Amino acid sequence: MAVSSVGARAAAALEGAGSFLTQLTGWRRRAATFVAGACGALSMAPVYATPLLVVSFSALILLLDGAAATAQPRRAAFSAGWWFGLGYFVAGIYWMAFSFFVQAKEFAWMAPFAVFGLPAFLGLFTGCACAVAMALWRPGWRRIALFAVVWMGAEFLRGHVLTGLPWNLPGQAFAGAPLLAQSAAWYGVYGLSFAAVLIAAAPAVWIGASLPPRRVLAGAGVSLLGFCVLLGVGAARLAAIETPALTANAVRIVQPNIPQREKIDPSYWRRNFDRLLEMSAFNFSSALTDGAERIFIVWPENAVPLLDEAYGPLGDMDAALPSRAVVIAGAVRRETDASGKTRFFNSIAIAPRTAAGRRVVAHYDKHHLVPFGEYLPLKGLLEAIGLAQLAPYDDGFTRGEGPRVMNAGGPSFAPLICYEAIFPGALYPREERPAWLLTVTNDAWFGDTSGPRQHLDQARLRAIETGLPMVRAANTGISAVIDAKGRVLARKPLYQAGVIDYPLPGAMSETIYHKFGDLLFFLMLALGGALIAAPARYFRPARS
């Protein structure tokens, strides 16, 4: 009897909340959708308040129910979706504004545009998704399936249009718990996000339908069941698939913790190099490095400028490091063409010991550049209105040729520089699967915020999707060694200088996502579309 009473009160509370949200109008509806979006962002790192993802999307469904009853439902739905997106992205990517305060005199005035301008633009995707969903709105379960299909179609576009920004996709809320994220090995982060939206929106299924308490609570039960299924699948995969053995190679990740103002100041470049070299050479007689066939010493993004031209520093490297050590360093490089024009590249340089001493023998150039940070789109027009880029070169960085696989005398690897690690399926040529992934990054621009932590979670998802271990070197953190199942084996926290010495983890066999990319995700969207088109009687709840 007591349990029944508790259930009735819970159902009544849900009905009351649903009625409140559906009846909101004007600024109250806009405020509620903004808050709902911000709650969704708190499900990401570092808060990981996963239940708020359920609150967020369930509230949005109920707000859209209210929009459906207005005189202009599509317009009301677009407004709700845009305000939801504004709240979601303001709370989720506010940290981008911190980069403008590194050179405050020149760029601080642009910070509000980062905090509100970019979220306002990204809100167009969420607003359009809600407007399209409203055009086909259905009662009961069908509106949940419809919403998930349209929402994730818009999220896929967000990840690709105008170079794309797939940051904080809904499935990323599960990245902090490998148990919840393992199914990304089948359908990638977009498929995981589709599942997340379905699970998060489920409690809104029958709220407001004047049903008995047990039916009102059914949606919440389905949501809980969905989480349990993901946990069960994750536990089964972690237990059933043997963890690859550690390789005979070792990595030393160097996290120098150099403040961004000192990193971009030429007067500090020699001191920065000396710090990196000292940390690289320190205590090389450990049991780990003594037994390794090859030692990969990884320096973060832009660790040294023009390393391939710096024969003095290369000579210092040669004297300080053992012959088995290969330095893989984030470095700026330049090329001058026949006309005298100089281009700069954000690169990774490979510097082993050769017969002629330590030399840069290969490099990788970043191909997915950050708009406004590394190059200025529509440069002439935007400069005319006073906008500038953060890159310290007049024309910014030049785009590299594309993803590639490299070899530094041991297992081959796919190099990624910072931003490139957020793009699933674009890490390396599909026909050239490497043995491990390498990311060098510099999140010092963004301070002690959620940004570096969210960036790490995206690296974990890339490891799960590919079945490949990830070595991640970050200037101020978070550096980490991640195994092929997305588990962090070793890490160096934010703003702590030091090194990580660890055996290079082994790779798993090819994942389904590696073989088929986003095909399963598109099949999930097609299945959702089929459910929407099914006869209504299959979705009509019983009223007993």
C-alpha positions, -999 to +999 in steps of 0.1 A: +000+000+000+028+024+009+046+016-024+014+023-043+010+056-025+046+066-033+040+057-070+008+077-071+025+108-056+054+104-080+029+101-109+010+131-097+042+151-094+052+142-130+017+151-142+019+184-124+053+192-139+041+182-173+010+204-171+031+233-158+056+231-188+030+226-215+010+256-203+039+280-202+039+309-227+060+339-236+092+347-217+084+319-192+085+293-219+117+307-233+133+308-198+122+272-191+137+259-224+170+278-217+173+263-183+164+228-197+192+231-222+217+242-195+207+212-174+215+189-204+250+204-206+256+195-169+254+158-179+288+163-195+323+165-179+332+175-153+298+173-135+285+141-151+250+147-137+235+121-161+200+123-147+199+159-158+201+147-194+167+130-187+153+161-171+165+182-200+151+163-229+119+152-212+112+189-204+119+198-240+093+172-252+067+186-229+075+222-239+070+211-275+037+196-265+027+231-254+040+246-286+018+221-306-013+237-290-004+273-301-017+291-331+017+288-349+031+255-336+062+254-359+072+289-350+067+282-313+087+249-317+116+267-334+117+292-306+117+265-280+145+246-298+166+277-302+163+287-266+171+251-255+202+251-278+213+285-265+212+272-229+228+240-238+257+256-256+262+286-233+266+261-204+286+236-225+311+258-244+314+289-223+351+280-218+359+291-253+357+327-241+388+322-219+411+320-250+403+357-257+418+368-224+452+353-231+459+384-252+433+405-235+442+439-250+436+427-285+409+401-281+390+404-248+362+424-265+354+393-286+347+371-255+309+379-254+306+368-290+321+334-280+299+330-250+266+340-268+273+344-305+284+308-312+257+292-291+231+315-308+244+301-342+244+265-330+209+270-317+197+273-353+203+236-356+183+227-325+156+252-334+152+238-369+151+203-356+122+212-333+104+230-361+107+200-384+096+176-357+066+198-350+055+195-386+050+157-380+042+157-343+025+126-330+011+115-297+026+090-273+057+071-282+058+082-318+066+118-309+096+105-290+109+085-319+102+114-343+120+138-320+151+115-317+153+110-355+150+146-364+172+158-335+200+135-344+197+143-381+204+180-370+232+169-348+249+151-377+246+183-397+261+203-368+291+179-369+297+185-407+283+219-419+309+247-422+337+223-412+315+210-383+315+213-345+304+179-330+312+191-295+291+177-266+269+154-286+243+138-262+262+105-262+293+122-248+275+123-215+283+086-212+320+090-221+331+093-184+318+058-177+332+031-201+304+008-192+278+032-207+299+041-238+310+006-251+283+004-277+300+033-295+322+005-310+292-005-331+275+027-342+299+055-331+291+086-310+261+096-333+245+062-327+252+064-290+237+099-290+206+086-307+202+060-279+208+087-253+181+110-267+156+081-268+164+072-232+164+108-220+131+117-236+113+085-226+097+098-193+077+123-213+059+094-232+026+095-215+028+125-192-003+146-198-024+118-213-047+115-182-036+079-176-034+058-144-003+063-123+013+031-134+011+042-170+024+076-162+055+061-146+060+036-175+081+062-194+105+066-164+107+029-162+117+026-199+144+053-194+158+033-164+157+001-185+176+018-213+204+028-189+205-008-176+207-022-211+237+001-220+253-009-187+248-046-194+261-043-229+291-024-217+298-049-189+294-078-213+318-063-239+344-054-213+343-089-199+339-109-231+365-092-253+400-098-241+420-067-233+450-065-257+484-071-241+508-042-236+533-039-264+571-040-260+573-003-266+569+025-241+557+061-241+568+090-221+542+118-222+557+152-213+533+177-197+554+209-192+525+230-178+537+262-196+513+292-193+498+302-226+512+338-224+547+323-220+541+297-247+535+323-274+562+348-262+594+343-283+615+354-254+605+322-235+609+297-264+644+286-254+635+282-218+604+262-228+625+239-249+650+234-221+621+225-197+607+199-222+642+184-228+650+182-191+617+164-184+622+141-213+657+130-202+649+128-164+654+094-148+656+073-179+669+042-160+634+031-149+623-005-152+598+006-178+622+023-202+650-002-197+629-030-211+613-012-240+623-018-276+615+018-284+605+048-263+582+074-278+587+107-261+556+128-269+555+166-266+523+185-267+509+208-295+532+236-306+558+225-280+586+239-302+585+263-331+605+254-363+621+222-348+632+210-382+653+241-386+667+242-350+699+222-353+712+234-320+682+221-301+683+189-321+719+184-311+709+190-275+682+163-279+708+139-293+731+144-264+704+141-237+683+112-250+691+075-256+692+062-291+661+041-286+641+073-279+620+089-307+607+124-300+572+130-314+567+167-309+540+193-316+558+219-337+552+248-360+569+245-393+572+268-423+576+265-461+587+292-485+577+287-521+594+299-553+576+333-551+589+340-517+556+334-499+560+317-465+533+294-452+531+281-416+517+247-405+506+234-372+525+201-372+537+170-355+575+163-361+591+129-357+627+132-346+646+099-341+684+095-339+698+090-374+733+084-387+737+121-389+724+127-354+689+135-343+669+149-371+632+155-381+626+128-406+588+132-411+560+155-402+522+157-402+504+189-408+470+196-392+443+195-418+412+204-398+420+239-386+400+258-360+380+287-376+391+320-360+417+303-339+440+291-366+426+308-397+401+335-405+372+325-428+363+353-453+395+370-441+391+403-461+355+408-451+359+400-414+391+420-410+373+450-424+349+449-395+376+445-369+377+407-364+411+389-361+424+354-356+443+341-326+470+325-346+503+345-344+508+346-382+493+371-406+477+345-428+471+319-400+480+283-405+479+265-438+457+234-440+475+200-443+467+174-469+445+152-446+445+122-423+474+099-425+492+070-408+528+074-397+556+052-385+583+062-360+603+029-360+576+009-341+539+003-344+523+027-368+501+055-355+475+081-366+485+116-356+459+141-345+463+176-334+439+190-308+406+198-325+410+169-350+402+144-322+366+155-319+356+143-354+346+106-354+354+086-385+380+111-397+411+100-378+430+080-405+424+066-440+400+037-436+422+013-456+453+021-434+443+011-398+472+020-375+482+003-342+475+034-320+462+069-320+483+099-309+468+133-300+489+164-291+470+193-278+473+226-260+442+234-239+461+261-219+440+286-238+409+275-219+420+276-183+407+253-155+373+248-170+351+220-184+367+224-218+399+203-213+378+176-195+353+174-222+381+172-248+396+142-229+362+124-230+361+128-268+395+111-270+380+082-250+352+078-274+376+078-304+394+049-287+362+029-282+350+036-318+383+024-334+394-002-309+427+015-308+446+029-277+451+066-275+482+085-262+473+121-254+499+148-246+485+181-234+506+212-224+487+219-192+467+187-191+449+165-191+475+141-206+466+104-206+471+069-218+438+054-229+433+017-238+414+004-267+382+001-246+383+038-236+396+033-201+422+058-188+452+038-177+473+067-166+467+105-165+484+137-154+459+162-140+453+198-151+481+223-142+505+197-129+539+194-146+553+160-150+557+129-172+537+097-177+557+066-184+537+037-195+539+007-219+522+013-252+488-005-250+479-030-277+451-026-303+419-047-305+406-062-337+386-040-361+354-027-346+321-026-364+323+012-365+357+010-381+343-012-408+310+005-415+314+041-402+280+058-395+260+032-415+244+017-384+235+052-372+217+059-404+199+025-401+188+035-366+174+067-381+156+047-407+141+023-381+130+053-361+113+067-392+095+033-397+082+035-362+068+070-368+050+058-399+035+027-382-003+026-376-013+047-346-030+018-329+003+003-320+012+034-300-022+040-283-018+034-246-044+014-227-065+034-202-074+007-177 
